[in-house]
């Protein structure tokens, strides 16, 4: 295994395609929509590396340059993993404090599929307002009351090329409309609540009626199920906050950035509002000698490989038991410690 192979194992190379769409096409689409800075960051993501030099022993650590755009799978993978782990810990605390009748539930709230031309920022404003109305509905609000109930809402955007069924309600008849392509914006929620009745009464369940009222009669499909595996449920509900599903042509990825800009795709309700999911602000320290680090000028990836190859961890260091060829990651140390 070469030094470049070892370096790539710990600092993955940039994905050249996003769901089959070449990255450079998405870069061009971002430029066309005048997202110049985002386009540059997206193009250079994980192709350049920032060195951090230890002020004590001189060992050089490396961190990849990141764009942190929600359409980037390279940044999204790392961000999502840390976010879910923080959530799991907090959810356990909430579950332990809640009375027995409260259970975690995975809730999916759908809206009608839109044509590509209909899809714009209004779709996100609509579902954000609709979910808020749903949580305030007289049939739903009591289930989350009592100081122990709450919910985390995440919005997903899905693109479909094979068409689909679009439900409408006219009089007492349900009609179907076939569309060749479309965009489906819907919400996933993790909720801690009392029992929500899904048994149909007069053709509608409590959840269905509440969602229909919340959307002004435009949608009614609701799915609620108990959470068996918290990690899996949180991973599924939150994954599209950090990475996009298949969105078709490159311009749709740029449109997603445009339409969701300034809008919170994640929202919390009830006791979930008090959750502190922010990463702790911590200073970087050397993993070899624990001294502070100084940020260097960013370099190309191939230059970082050469720099990595030129140094080895001292056999007398704290990491003597680790293979010399493994890159040493900087440690995060609390500022107050």
C-alpha positions, 0 to 999 in steps of 0.5 A: 500500500502506497502513502497515497493509498493510506492517505486516501483511506483516512481522507476520502477523495472527492466524489466525481458524481452525485447520484449519477450526475457529474459534479462539474455539471452541478458546478455549472448549474450553480454558476448559472444561478449565480451561486459563484462562491458555493460553486467554487467551494463545491468544485474544490471540496475534498480536493484541497487540504488544510495543514495544521502544524503543532507548535510543540513537536512540529507534527503536521496534521491534515484536514480536508477543505469542505463545502458543507453544502447539503447536496454534497455527499462527501460532507454530508456523510460525516456531518450526518453521522455526528448529528445522529450520534448526538441525537441518540444520546439526547433521545435516550434522556427524553425517553427515560424522563417521559411517563410510560404512555409516551412512546417514540414514533416515526411519522411521515406526512406527504403532500401531492407530487408537483411537476418540475415546473411547479416546484419552487420555494413555495413547496417548502413554505407550504409543508413547513406551515402545514406541519406546524398546523398539524402539531397545533391541531386539536386532535394531535396537540393533546398527544404531545402535551404534558411537558414530555411530548415533542417532535423533530421534523425533517423535510425530504425532496424526492424526484421521480421520472417514472410518474406517479399517482396524484390524489385529489378529493372532489366531493366524495370521490377520489380521482387520480392524475398521472404525471410523467415526472415530478418532485415530491416534498414531504416531511419525516418526523420523530415524535415522542407522544401518547397513542395517536389513533389511526383506526378509521372512523367514517373513512378517516383516522384522527391523523388523516383528518388532522393532516387534511385540515392542516394542508387545507384539504390538499393532502391526507396521507399519513403514516405513523409507526412505533420506533423499534430501533432509535438509531435506524429511525433517526438515520432514516428521518434525518439523512436528507438534511445532509445529502440529496436523494436523486434529483434528476438533471444537474440544474435540479440540485442548484434549484434545491440550493436556491429554494431551500436557502434561508429555510430550516429543513429541520424544526423541533416542537414541544420538549424537543425545543430544548435539545442542544445539538450544536457541536461543542466549540473546542480548540484543536490540539496535537494528538502526539504532544497535546500542544496547540496547532497553527493553521497553514495555507491550504494545499493541493491533495497531492502536495499533502500526500508528499508532506504526509510521506515526509514525516513519521510519528516518533516511536516515543510518542503517545501513538507509538503503538499505531502504525507509522504510516497511519495519519494522525488526526488532531484531537478536539480539546475543550477550551476550558479543560 
